[in-house]
Amino acid sequence: MFDAVAPATTFDEIYPELGEIATDEWLDRLGVALTGRVSRAVRSRPQRINAIVDRVNLVADSYAGLKEDALREAARELKRELRRDGLRDELVARAFALIRETAGRVLGMRHFDVQLLGGWVLINGMVAEMHTGEGKTLTATLPACAAALAGIPVHVITVNDYLVERDCELMRPIYEALGLTVAAATAEMDHRSRQAAYLADVVYCTNKTVVFDYLRDRILLGSNSSSLHLKLEKIYGADARIRRLLLRGLNFAIVDEADSVLADEARTPLIISAEASSPDEATVARQALDLAQQLVVGDDFLIIKSERRIALTETGHSRVIDLCKSLGGVWNGALRREELVTQALTALNLFVRDEHYLVRDGKVQVVDEFTGRVMADRSWGQGLHQLIETKEGCEITARREPLARISYQRFFRRYRHLSGMTGTAKEVAGELGDVYGLAVVPVPTHRPSRRIYTPDRIFETEDEKWQCVVDRVAELHAKGAPVLLGTRSVAASEVASRLLTERGVEHSVLNAKQDEVEAEIVARAGEPGRITIATNMAGRGTDIKLGPGVEELGGLHVILSERHEAGRIDRQLAGRCARQGDPGSFEAILSLEDPLVLPFKGGVFEWLMRRFTRPGHPKADAAKKRFIDFAQWRTERTQSGVRRKLLKSDKQQGDILSFSGRPE
């Protein structure tokens, strides 16, 4: 749970959630940080966590010999005790033992000891760092069932609707055997269906679905949301606001792929908006792009690649004023004029087709750079989306006026109990602690890892890198070993596909353009001789099983063709091989022309690297690796700064809206 006690909302009985943590003054922030760190240190002590296995095993025998009717009666009795006394350690241990026994009977999947550890971490409000393939889906049933038996509504939150429906149906027999209800809430469902789903004891949903449903509730409630007022409204029958709410508050959340949801996704605020059409939208967008194309990089504007932003120079400001003199209209306003030109320069120089977006059926669709998935219902704000549509010759969609907005940081901090699980969290442990009050606890693997890491190979040019990648894939393919080739973008995956096709190597491509056949492609990726090219694998819930004879060939071989903006994503890709004690190997084949490195070319670190990369120098490879590591580290720091700034600005905007009487 959160380490600082936040005030409940005014309608706490009906819609329980935590209020804002007071951190306006530096002393408040220091107090919250110190209190939180002490509390997290106590809760995450290894001795305390490891004790759960012994506690569960002490009571396991009492359930093992029970027949089905007696087991159901034991569940009903435990339910009564949990609702009366809460989630006390002794009762949680009994609940875990009962859940494990039930899972073994109805699914043939009995929780391992390390999954008990993971479940204990989650029910104590922390992040369980469990290696890829260690069974996080089954682990989540432990805290979810225990909390639901105690009468607490539970949200199990993951990254896409496919995983929502799959995990819900896969784990349904456990919940139902314990007398609990479970449902999936997906984006395709209508209001009434989602409302019915949220009435279940345990609800599986995506982070995006639950946040937007929360915002819809906030719009419905408005500023007049006192508990008394809402109760009195019940006399209105079906028209009462309380009967039209979707959620039952923010009680207990288990976030799968927590680093992706709570960190990577947190750069983007969630906004509910309505169309605000303007008859001259297309004309203004075309004019902005025409103006931007007349400006010269280096003279009129700078591309700050490390921060992914455009900055006009003094010369650029003057040139924009001169170019706009004959246009009139919106171009007369200095702020609006420079905003439009800067956004147009951003669309032209920082957003690349098949990397940041796709064009399908004449529409621009955003690609999530952390998951490689198409976000069909997402658009960029402040006119950027319309400028990219104009750039690509697509029909312009109407701009949208925000009705309500919230950042992931502010939303998840409102849960009374927040926990998470992921394979890669240590790199953002500090941020998860400071922003959400979450400690990160590593959970050991069930079986020792057999993954083999090959030293990185780093080339000067992309052409040299791709030649090496294709040679390596062809070499492994000739032996019959399956290969997973990881790429950072759709464009890179298509380059790799073209080169392998020219070499005559049969392969499959899994990127944002083939997401509808993803499950079939992934299911076959471990077969002998199978070559799979994949964009970012983070959050896909991928389970690659080895085909016959593959273990003798060394298992699945994973090749990383360029590093991502976060080292965690590289580790996610590596985690696709050598799961649950299987053999496997991982190597990275990189170049100094990769997109991650380009923003740092020409700097001090490159100069230092070049001193040690002369042909034959014994430290050449190490110097290149340090340079790429530095580029990734700097990028991670920049992204973390962006997320923290968003949280601050979102809080300030929330305060302004609250003062004006609007809910968010």
PyMOL commands that set and color helices and strands:
alter all, ss='L'
color gray80, all
select helices_A, chain A and resi 26-43+46-64+68-85+89-106+113-123+136-139+141-149+161-177+191-197+207-221+227-239+241-244+258-267+281-293+314-324+329-332+334-349+384-391+408-412+426-436+462-479+490-503+515-523+551-553+567-574+579-581+598-600+604-611+620-660
alter helices_A, ss='H'
color red, helices_A
select strands_A, chain A and resi 127-130+154-158+182-185+202-206+252-256+270-275+301-304+309-312+357-360+363-367+374-375+400-406+417-422+440-443+450-453+457-459+483-486+508-510+531-534+556-560+583-591
alter strands_A, ss='S'
color yellow, strands_A
deselect
rebuild
show_as cartoon
